[in-house]
Amino acid sequence: MATLEERLQRLEDDRAIRDLKARYLRACDTKDPAAVRDCLLPEGAVIAYDGFPAFADREAFVAVYAELGCAPGIFDIHHGANGVIAFDGADRAIGQWSLLFHNINLASRTLTQMGVEYDDIYIRQDGRWWIAETRSRRLSCLIHTVDADGRPGVAVMGQAPETFG
C-alpha cells in the first residue's frame, strides 16, 4: 500500500496534469503561441490531430498553429472535459479527454462544431509536467455555412471531412 506521502504526491501530480491540459486549451483559445509552446515537451513532442498533418516537435506545430489558428477572423473554443489520468510510473501518465470544439471562420463564413477525443502522454522532466504526446480522433462534426444574408445552412453533419482548416 502506498504511503500517505506517495498518495498526496499522486494527487498533486494529477492536479498538475489537469492544470497543464487546461492551460494548453486556454492558450489555443486566446491565441497565445508562446503559452501553447510552453505546454509541449521541448524536445520530441508528438502532436497528431485527426485532420491535420502530424508533427514530431513542438516548434513545427506552434508555427502552423500561429499561422492558421491565430489568423484574423478565426475564433475557437476548446472545451475539454471528462479527463481520466492514469499513472504508469512516477514521472509518466496517460490522459484521455473529451473535447467540444467550436470554430467561427469569418473568411470561409463557416461555423464548425466537433466532438473530439484526446489521448495524451505526460512526462515529468526538470521538475514539471509536459505534454509529451497528444493525439486526437474526431467523433462527430457539424459544419454550417452562412450566406451573405446571414442564413445558415448545413454543409456537413455526422462524420468529419478528411481535413480541417
C-alpha positions as a printed NumPy array, in Angstrom:
array([[  0.   ,   0.   ,   0.   ],
       [  1.254,   3.491,  -0.87 ],
       [  2.31 ,   5.785,   1.917],
       [  0.388,   8.924,   2.723],
       [  3.187,  10.993,   1.161],
       [  3.054,   8.919,  -2.054],
       [ -0.725,   9.25 ,  -2.232],
       [ -0.516,  13.011,  -1.698],
       [  2.16 ,  13.304,  -4.397],
       [ -0.074,  11.36 ,  -6.808],
       [ -2.955,  13.785,  -6.125],
       [ -0.663,  16.776,  -6.641],
       [  0.642,  15.279,  -9.905],
       [ -2.896,  14.569, -11.12 ],
       [ -3.844,  18.196, -10.43 ],
       [ -0.714,  19.495, -12.164],
       [ -1.54 ,  17.472, -15.291],
       [ -5.158,  18.68 , -15.313],
       [ -3.935,  22.268, -14.96 ],
       [ -1.436,  21.693, -17.786],
       [ -4.177,  20.494, -20.144],
       [ -6.4  ,  23.43 , -19.173],
       [ -3.531,  25.89 , -19.816],
       [ -2.97 ,  24.311, -23.224],
       [ -6.629,  24.555, -24.264],
       [ -6.94 ,  28.122, -22.948],
       [ -3.769,  29.115, -24.798],
       [ -5.275,  27.763, -28.01 ],
       [ -8.441,  29.812, -27.439],
       [ -6.624,  33.015, -26.505],
       [ -4.259,  32.731, -29.478],
       [ -1.127,  32.567, -27.35 ],
       [  1.546,  30.582, -29.258],
       [  4.156,  31.079, -26.509],
       [  1.824,  29.532, -23.913],
       [  0.965,  26.665, -26.303],
       [  4.712,  26.033, -26.783],
       [  5.294,  26.088, -23.008],
       [  2.865,  23.183, -22.516],
       [  4.574,  20.857, -25.001],
       [  7.719,  18.863, -24.299],
       [ 10.69 ,  20.928, -25.574],
       [ 12.339,  18.032, -27.449],
       [ 10.443,  15.254, -29.214],
       [  6.812,  16.219, -28.563],
       [  4.401,  14.342, -30.834],
       [  1.273,  16.197, -31.967],
       [ -1.043,  14.141, -34.193],
       [ -4.516,  15.636, -34.552],
       [ -7.056,  13.965, -36.811],
       [ -7.486,  16.087, -39.956],
       [ -4.06 ,  17.765, -39.684],
       [ -0.533,  16.658, -40.553],
       [  1.388,  15.037, -37.693],
       [  4.245,  16.888, -36.011],
       [  7.333,  15.404, -34.33 ],
       [  8.338,  18.548, -32.439],
       [  6.637,  21.49 , -30.817],
       [  8.279,  24.222, -32.914],
       [  6.808,  22.999, -36.207],
       [  3.367,  22.595, -34.626],
       [  3.419,  26.023, -32.967],
       [  4.441,  27.659, -36.268],
       [  1.442,  26.14 , -38.062],
       [ -0.851,  26.939, -35.123],
       [  0.302,  30.589, -35.142],
       [ -0.303,  30.848, -38.893],
       [ -3.708,  29.141, -39.042],
       [ -5.191,  29.308, -35.557],
       [ -4.154,  32.892, -34.842],
       [ -5.242,  34.324, -38.189],
       [ -7.654,  37.266, -38.133],
       [-11.277,  36.148, -38.294],
       [-10.655,  32.788, -36.591],
       [-12.411,  32.283, -33.261],
       [-12.044,  28.966, -31.408],
       [-13.374,  27.403, -28.234],
       [-11.786,  24.203, -26.915],
       [-13.947,  22.9  , -24.069],
       [-12.177,  19.9  , -22.521],
       [-13.981,  17.594, -20.108],
       [-14.159,  14.062, -18.74 ],
       [-10.431,  13.85 , -18.094],
       [ -9.121,  10.491, -16.918],
       [ -5.491,  10.339, -15.792],
       [ -3.657,   7.042, -15.199],
       [ -0.07 ,   6.89 , -13.948],
       [  2.281,   4.225, -15.266],
       [  5.27 ,   5.484, -13.311],
       [  6.305,   8.297, -11.018],
       [  7.118,  10.568, -13.974],
       [  4.753,   9.355, -16.71 ],
       [  0.984,   9.409, -17.098],
       [ -1.638,   8.766, -19.744],
       [ -4.655,  11.01 , -20.154],
       [ -7.917,  10.753, -22.04 ],
       [-10.118,  13.782, -22.614],
       [-13.338,  14.636, -24.396],
       [-13.39 ,  17.92 , -26.276],
       [-16.188,  20.053, -27.658],
       [-14.574,  22.234, -30.312],
       [-16.309,  25.247, -31.816],
       [-14.815,  27.358, -34.603],
       [-16.018,  30.526, -36.317],
       [-14.195,  31.26 , -39.571],
       [-15.158,  34.652, -40.984],
       [-13.193,  34.191, -44.238],
       [-14.96 ,  30.953, -45.193],
       [-18.21 ,  32.01 , -43.462],
       [-18.424,  28.719, -41.567],
       [-19.343,  27.61 , -38.072],
       [-17.846,  24.26 , -37.09 ],
       [-18.596,  22.078, -34.096],
       [-16.758,  18.827, -33.442],
       [-16.764,  16.136, -30.806],
       [-13.161,  15.04 , -30.302],
       [-11.313,  12.548, -28.107],
       [ -7.733,  13.225, -26.994],
       [ -5.199,  10.59 , -25.971],
       [ -2.21 ,  12.197, -24.274],
       [  1.038,  11.124, -22.679],
       [  2.521,  13.353, -19.99 ],
       [  6.017,  13.193, -18.59 ],
       [  7.686,  14.961, -15.705],
       [ 11.002,  16.448, -16.733],
       [ 13.085,  19.097, -14.987],
       [ 10.622,  19.179, -12.113],
       [  7.454,  19.885, -14.107],
       [  4.863,  18.086, -16.217],
       [  4.785,  18.379, -20.023],
       [  2.529,  17.128, -22.796],
       [  4.88 ,  14.656, -24.49 ],
       [  2.355,  13.224, -26.93 ],
       [ -1.129,  14.321, -27.898],
       [ -3.358,  12.612, -30.442],
       [ -6.962,  13.25 , -31.344],
       [ -9.835,  11.476, -33.051],
       [-12.836,  13.364, -34.394],
       [-16.046,  11.581, -33.45 ],
       [-18.652,  13.949, -34.862],
       [-18.832,  17.081, -36.945],
       [-21.382,  19.762, -37.764],
       [-20.407,  22.499, -40.207],
       [-22.754,  25.339, -41.046],
       [-22.149,  27.731, -43.896],
       [-23.505,  31.264, -43.574],
       [-24.714,  33.028, -46.723],
       [-24.355,  36.744, -47.456],
       [-27.726,  37.421, -45.799],
       [-26.652,  35.641, -42.61 ],
       [-28.726,  32.487, -43.16 ],
       [-27.053,  29.277, -42.042],
       [-27.11 ,  26.033, -43.987],
       [-25.773,  22.633, -43.043],
       [-22.718,  21.653, -45.088],
       [-21.578,  18.64 , -43.035],
       [-23.474,  16.631, -40.446],
       [-22.074,  13.465, -38.909],
       [-18.625,  12.311, -39.939],
       [-15.884,  14.927, -40.222],
       [-14.295,  15.729, -43.585],
       [-10.855,  14.271, -44.335],
       [ -9.077,  17.527, -43.413],
       [ -9.933,  20.546, -41.308],
       [ -8.984,  24.151, -41.901]])
